[in-house]
């Protein structure tokens, strides 16, 4: 016999799955990663890089973090969590001075 151990949560392919299928831990991790990457977007602006370069950076480095596995957790996310995610997009728009997708 193989014993199956019950756990509170586990990480599978970068997505934290809790036993009650709440996605707060995944969203917390996603927000933290995106905020860390926003620092580098600010650095690009500080060094006067072209807007197109900043958009490419945002798409590749920040947006990819925000959209990773969203098909799983975005639907049941709370309004508070979706506001946190959208706040990052709005911050990036202010840095780049351009409207971005994911609004």
KAWO-V199851 format. One record per residue. RES is the residue in one small letter. SS is DSSP state (H for helix, E for strand, L for the rest). OMEGA is omega in radians with two decimals (NA if undefined). Layout:
# KAWO-V199851
[[RES,SS,OMEGA] [RES,SS,OMEGA]]
This chain:
# KAWO-V199851
[[x,L,3.05] [x,L,3.14] [x,L,3.09] [x,L,-3.12] [x,L,3.08] [x,L,3.12] [x,L,3.10] [x,L,3.14] [x,E,3.04] [x,E,-3.12] [x,E,3.13] [x,E,-3.13] [x,L,3.08] [x,L,3.12] [x,E,-3.13] [x,E,-3.11] [x,E,3.14] [x,E,-3.08] [x,L,3.11] [x,L,3.14] [x,L,2.96] [x,L,-3.01] [x,L,-3.08] [x,H,-3.14] [x,H,3.11] [x,H,-3.11] [x,H,3.06] [x,H,3.14] [x,H,3.14] [x,H,3.14] [x,H,-3.13] [x,H,3.13] [x,H,-3.12] [x,H,3.12] [x,H,3.11] [x,H,-3.13] [x,H,3.11] [x,H,3.09] [x,H,-3.10] [x,H,3.06] [x,H,3.06] [x,H,3.13] [x,H,3.10] [x,H,3.13] [x,H,-3.14] [x,H,-3.12] [x,L,3.03] [x,L,3.07] [x,L,-3.12] [x,L,-3.13] [x,H,-3.13] [x,H,3.11] [x,H,3.12] [x,H,3.09] [x,H,3.10] [x,H,3.11] [x,H,3.13] [x,H,-3.10] [x,H,-3.07] [x,H,-2.95] [x,H,-3.09] [x,H,-3.09] [x,H,3.13] [x,H,3.08] [x,H,-3.10] [x,H,-3.05] [x,H,-3.12] [x,L,3.11] [x,L,-3.14] [x,H,3.11] [x,H,-3.12] [x,H,-2.93] [x,H,-3.05] [x,L,-3.13] [x,L,-3.13] [x,L,3.14] [x,L,3.13] [x,L,3.09] [x,H,3.12] [x,H,-3.12] [x,H,3.12] [x,H,3.06] [x,H,3.13] [x,H,3.13] [x,H,-3.13] [x,H,3.10] [x,H,3.12] [x,H,3.11] [x,H,3.11] [x,H,3.10] [x,H,3.12] [x,H,3.10] [x,H,3.13] [x,H,3.12] [x,H,-3.06] [x,H,-3.07] [x,L,-3.13] [x,L,3.04] [x,L,-3.10] [x,L,3.07] [x,L,3.10] [x,L,3.12] [x,L,NA]]
